[in-house]
Amino acid sequence: MEWILLVLLGVVAAMFGSIVGLGGGIIIVPGLMLLGPLLSGGEIEHATAVGISLMVLVVTALASTLSYAKRRIVDFRSGMLFFATSGPAAVLGSALTGLLPTSIFQLVFGVFMLLMAGLLVARDYMKPFTKKWPIVRTMTDSSGETHTYSYGIAPALAIGFGVGLMSGLFGIGGGSLFVPLMVLLFRFPPHMATATSMFIIFLSSIVGSGMKVYLGEIDWLLVLALAPGAWIGGKLGAAIALRLSGKGLLWLLRVTLLLLAAQLIYEGIRSIVA
């Protein structure tokens, strides 16, 4: 029964994450922490949950990136620029996770998830920034449609560092921040932002999980249980994202984030008061 739950958790988290470029960690981490007693007979430490999430994100992001690459909507060149700072920052965030008490981690992560849910709602009503940045990119996807957008090196590196730090700290992948910023600030086409975000998440998750392996904050049995579902979910999510607007699923994700955030904040406050 436990293995079935883990496979389902991997599928659902990766599918949602791939559709909107989140990476799935924002569901896996709280899911492991809240279901820990049922899955392993005891609580799963937050640092271990983050480590497991980062390892699974490698699988999820690779599956999604390969699917998106076939449609030629992954901007590898721009992705490497973002990764120049998000990679080192992910290592730093991974190293800092274990220093936070569980109660503080739950509270901070819960608040962070609330902000992400708000950002996912707000991005539907925000207009893209009209500034034309110095670096202009033009890409043609597999359907023959040409997309043009631009960005600046300094803001791209700054965003990469901030998102990478959050990614390593919470094990979330960072797409919840990357995608709206790429769309609103640099005017990336939404599908291309999602696809490129998954490529950055793939690279950042490798270095972030490497730090977790070094620190011994990995439960390999849980990783092996989650990985097959994550691969399937990553493929399914990429396929759905290319065919649907995803608005219904996006609203489901928003509600899910709100519920998980409320539970984490409650658990965090209860632990602090106790």
C-alpha positions in Angstrom: 0.0 0.0 0.0 2.8 2.4 0.9 4.5 1.8 -2.5 1.3 2.5 -4.3 0.9 5.8 -2.5 4.5 6.8 -3.3 4.1 6.0 -7.0 0.9 8.0 -7.1 2.5 10.9 -5.3 5.3 10.8 -7.8 2.9 10.8 -10.8 0.7 13.6 -9.5 3.5 15.8 -8.4 5.5 15.4 -11.6 2.4 15.8 -13.8 1.3 19.1 -12.2 4.9 20.3 -12.0 5.6 19.5 -15.7 2.4 21.2 -16.9 3.2 24.6 -15.3 7.0 24.3 -15.0 7.1 23.8 -11.2 9.1 20.6 -11.1 6.7 18.9 -8.7 8.8 19.4 -5.5 6.3 21.8 -4.1 4.0 18.8 -3.8 6.5 16.1 -3.0 8.1 17.8 0.0 5.0 18.6 2.0 3.5 15.3 0.8 6.4 13.3 2.3 6.4 15.3 5.5 2.6 15.0 6.1 2.4 11.3 5.0 5.7 10.3 6.7 4.1 8.3 9.5 2.0 6.3 7.1 4.8 5.8 4.6 7.8 4.9 6.7 6.3 4.3 10.2 7.8 7.6 11.5 8.3 11.2 10.7 10.4 12.1 7.6 12.8 14.9 8.5 12.4 18.0 6.4 16.0 17.9 5.2 15.5 14.3 4.0 12.3 15.2 2.3 14.0 18.0 0.4 16.9 15.7 -0.5 14.4 13.1 -1.8 12.5 15.7 -3.7 15.7 17.0 -5.4 16.6 13.5 -6.5 13.2 12.8 -7.9 13.2 16.2 -9.6 16.2 15.1 -11.7 14.0 12.3 -13.1 10.9 14.5 -13.5 12.8 17.3 -15.2 14.7 15.0 -17.5 11.5 13.3 -18.7 9.9 16.7 -19.3 12.9 18.3 -21.0 13.2 15.4 -23.4 9.6 15.7 -24.4 9.8 19.4 -24.8 13.0 19.2 -26.7 11.3 17.1 -29.4 9.0 20.1 -30.0 12.0 22.4 -30.1 10.7 24.7 -27.4 13.6 24.4 -24.9 15.9 27.4 -25.1 19.1 25.6 -24.0 21.3 28.7 -24.4 19.2 30.9 -22.2 18.7 28.0 -19.7 22.5 27.7 -19.3 22.7 31.4 -18.5 20.1 31.1 -15.7 21.9 28.0 -14.4 25.2 29.8 -14.1 23.9 31.3 -10.8 21.0 29.0 -10.0 23.3 25.9 -9.8 25.7 27.3 -7.1 22.7 28.8 -5.3 21.0 25.4 -5.2 24.0 23.9 -3.6 24.0 26.7 -0.9 20.3 26.3 -0.3 20.7 22.5 0.1 23.4 23.0 2.7 21.3 25.4 4.7 18.1 23.2 4.8 19.3 21.0 7.7 20.2 24.1 9.8 16.5 25.1 10.1 14.4 23.5 12.9 11.5 21.5 11.5 8.9 23.8 13.0 10.5 26.9 11.4 10.9 25.1 8.1 7.2 24.1 8.0 6.1 27.6 8.8 8.4 29.3 6.3 7.7 26.7 3.6 3.9 27.1 4.2 4.1 30.9 3.8 6.3 30.4 0.7 3.6 28.1 -0.8 0.9 30.7 0.0 3.0 33.3 -2.0 3.4 30.9 -4.9 -0.4 30.2 -5.0 -0.9 34.0 -5.0 1.6 34.4 -7.8 0.0 31.7 -9.9 -3.3 33.6 -9.5 -1.8 37.1 -10.1 0.1 36.1 -13.3 -3.2 35.7 -15.1 -3.9 39.4 -14.6 -0.5 40.9 -15.0 0.8 42.3 -18.3 4.2 41.4 -19.6 7.0 44.1 -19.2 7.3 46.1 -22.4 11.1 46.9 -22.1 13.2 45.5 -24.9 16.3 43.9 -23.3 19.8 43.9 -25.0 19.9 40.2 -25.7 17.2 39.2 -28.3 16.4 35.6 -28.9 14.4 34.2 -31.8 13.4 30.5 -31.9 11.3 28.5 -34.3 9.4 25.5 -32.8 8.6 22.2 -34.5 5.3 23.6 -35.8 7.2 26.3 -37.7 6.0 29.2 -35.4 8.7 31.7 -34.6 9.0 33.3 -31.2 11.0 36.4 -30.3 11.8 37.7 -26.8 14.7 39.4 -24.9 16.4 39.6 -21.6 19.4 41.2 -19.8 22.3 39.3 -18.4 22.4 41.0 -15.0 18.6 40.4 -14.1 18.8 36.9 -15.5 21.7 36.0 -13.3 20.0 37.7 -10.3 16.8 35.7 -10.9 18.8 32.5 -11.3 20.5 33.0 -8.0 17.3 33.8 -6.0 15.4 30.9 -7.6 18.3 28.5 -7.2 18.5 29.3 -3.5 14.8 28.7 -2.9 15.1 25.5 -5.0 17.9 24.0 -2.9 16.4 25.2 0.4 12.9 23.8 -0.2 13.5 21.2 -2.8 10.9 22.7 -5.1 12.7 23.0 -8.4 12.1 26.7 -8.8 9.8 26.7 -11.7 7.1 28.4 -9.6 9.3 31.5 -9.7 11.1 31.0 -13.0 8.0 30.6 -15.3 6.1 33.8 -14.3 9.2 35.9 -14.2 10.3 34.7 -17.6 6.9 35.3 -19.1 6.2 38.7 -17.4 9.7 40.2 -17.3 11.3 38.8 -20.4 8.2 38.0 -22.5 9.0 34.3 -23.0 6.1 32.4 -24.7 4.4 30.5 -21.9 5.2 27.0 -23.3 8.8 28.0 -24.0 9.2 29.4 -20.5 7.8 26.1 -19.0 10.0 24.0 -21.2 13.2 26.0 -20.5 12.4 26.1 -16.8 12.3 22.3 -16.7 15.8 22.2 -18.3 17.1 24.6 -15.6 15.4 22.5 -12.9 17.1 19.4 -14.3 20.6 20.9 -14.0 19.9 22.6 -10.6 18.4 19.5 -9.1 21.6 17.5 -10.0 23.9 19.8 -8.2 21.4 20.4 -5.3 20.8 16.6 -4.8 24.6 16.1 -5.0 25.0 18.2 -1.9 22.2 16.2 -0.2 24.0 13.0 -1.0 27.2 14.4 0.5 25.4 15.4 3.7 23.7 12.0 3.9 20.2 13.5 3.7 18.8 11.0 1.2 16.4 8.0 1.8 17.2 5.9 -1.3 14.3 3.5 -0.8 11.8 6.4 -1.0 13.7 7.8 -4.0 13.4 4.5 -5.8 9.7 4.3 -5.0 8.9 7.8 -6.2 11.2 7.8 -9.3 9.0 5.6 -11.6 5.9 7.7 -10.9 7.9 10.9 -11.5 9.1 9.7 -14.9 5.6 8.8 -16.0 4.1 12.0 -14.5 6.8 14.1 -16.2 6.0 12.6 -19.6 2.2 12.9 -19.1 2.5 16.5 -17.9 4.6 17.6 -20.8 2.1 15.9 -23.2 -0.9 17.6 -21.5 0.8 21.0 -21.4 1.4 20.9 -25.2 -2.3 20.1 -25.9 -4.2 22.1 -23.3 -4.3 25.5 -21.8 -4.1 23.9 -18.5 -6.3 26.5 -16.8 -8.5 23.9 -15.0 -5.5 22.0 -13.8 -3.8 25.2 -12.8 -6.7 26.1 -10.6 -6.5 22.7 -9.1 -2.9 23.2 -8.4 -3.6 26.6 -6.8 -6.2 25.0 -4.4 -3.8 22.2 -3.6 -1.0 24.6 -2.8 -3.4 26.6 -0.5 -4.5 23.4 1.4 -0.9 22.1 1.8 0.3 25.6 2.9 -2.5 25.8 5.5 -1.6 22.4 6.9 2.2 23.2 7.0 1.6 26.5 8.7 -0.7 24.9 11.2 1.9 22.1 12.0 4.7 24.7 12.2 2.8 27.0 14.6 1.7 24.0 16.7 5.3 22.7 17.0 6.5 26.2 18.0 3.8 26.7 20.6 4.3 23.2 22.0 
